[in-house]
Amino acid sequence: MPYCWKCGAKLKENEKFCPSCGTSVVKVIQEEFSVSADNLIEKVKELLHEGNVTRIIVKDEKGKALLEIPVTVGVVGVLVAPWLAALGVIAALATNCTIVVERRE
């Protein structure tokens, strides 16, 4: 299910505008990366610095979503710190993770 890149609200399939904030809906591409728990935090930091990422979902080996990070324009430094702390806990509990990345086209 797609999400608004600006406010993070869930969108229906063929909506042209977000019903919550009115922002124009852009096409979103999903990519998946398999990483070990040791490299999880570094990979998420790298993805956050790329800039065109709208959402990051971390899943365990069974495909269960452990953490969803909505990335909005202007998220930097202090706002990301709590998410990275949560990733540290996930990395301690899981051995392998899948990162699903949603990007704007």
Residue pairs with C-beta under 8 A, 6 or more apart in sequence:
1 10
1 11
2 10
2 11
2 13
2 25
2 28
3 9
3 10
3 11
3 28
3 54
3 55
3 70
3 102
4 10
4 11
4 18
4 20
4 21
4 23
4 25
5 23
5 26
5 28
5 54
5 72
5 104
6 18
6 21
6 23
6 72
6 73
7 18
7 20
7 21
7 23
7 72
8 55
8 70
8 72
9 18
9 19
9 20
9 21
11 18
11 19
11 25
15 25
16 24
16 25
17 23
17 24
17 25
18 25
26 104
26 105
27 104
27 105
28 54
28 102
28 103
28 104
28 105
29 102
29 103
29 105
30 100
30 101
30 102
30 103
31 100
31 101
31 103
32 98
32 99
32 100
32 101
33 43
33 98
33 99
33 101
34 96
34 97
34 98
34 99
35 43
35 96
35 97
35 98
35 99
36 95
36 96
36 97
37 90
37 91
37 92
37 94
37 95
37 96
37 97
38 91
40 58
40 87
40 90
40 91
40 94
40 97
40 99
41 84
41 87
41 88
41 91
43 99
44 56
44 58
44 69
44 83
44 84
44 87
44 99
45 84
47 53
47 56
47 99
47 101
48 56
48 71
48 75
48 80
52 103
52 104
53 71
53 101
53 102
53 103
54 70
54 71
54 72
54 102
54 103
54 104
55 68
55 69
55 70
55 71
55 101
55 102
56 68
56 69
56 71
56 99
56 100
56 101
56 102
57 65
57 67
57 68
57 69
57 99
57 100
57 101
57 102
58 65
58 66
58 67
58 68
58 69
58 87
58 90
58 97
58 98
58 99
58 100
59 65
59 66
59 97
59 98
59 99
59 100
60 66
60 94
60 96
60 97
60 98
61 94
61 95
61 96
61 97
61 98
63 98
66 90
66 94
66 97
67 83
67 86
67 87
67 90
69 83
90 97
91 97
